[in-house]
């Protein structure tokens, strides 16, 4: 019995260590998977305006975040960063006068595991591409992370180590235009019917025949009476 005790103790220690390692790994994997800069909403309508919010909840290797530099994609008609007391904002413009990048510097570094967010209003036009990619550089107290990767065709974006925030652009709805055309068609049909002399004559003839039948019926009733 005493000879087996050390062996059993060793197996118990190894099993306990394995369980603890597995638990730590299970907790670490979701944390690593969620460590990215996201954008909301991730879909806008062509020719419309919207407010995009870029958020994060992790720093660079657990270091507090000090700044976010967001590069603007081509195809935006306008960009207006949202003023926020938690961030200092610096706007860069290209030769065409349009905003090319916006840097948000935290007044106080954002601690790891606390959510940080910045926002901006963007305007789209009819020439805006179907996909808008916003490369982001996350600066931290120690180090930085470049969220610039873009999934290839058929590739899962969640498999990327540092995916860039992406916004899809959909076509504007055309139901209002269709309703307007339907109303115009109905109005034209009504006008055509009103201006048709044959239709008017047939209608008048039917009305006269109805009145004559009514008179004959009244006279026949009086004679019987």
Secondary structure, DSSP 8 states (H G I E B T S, - for coil): -HHHHHHHHHHHHHHHHHHHHHHHHHHHHHHHHT-S-EEE-SEEETT-EEEEEEEES--BTTB-EEEEEEE--TTEEEEEE---TTEEEEEEE-TTSSEEEEEEEEEEEE-TTS-EEEEEEEEE-TT--SEEEE-EEEEESS-EEEE-B---TT--GGG-SSB-EEEEEE----HHHHHHHHHHHHHHHHHHHHT-HHHHHHHHHHHHHHHHHHHHHHHHHHHH-
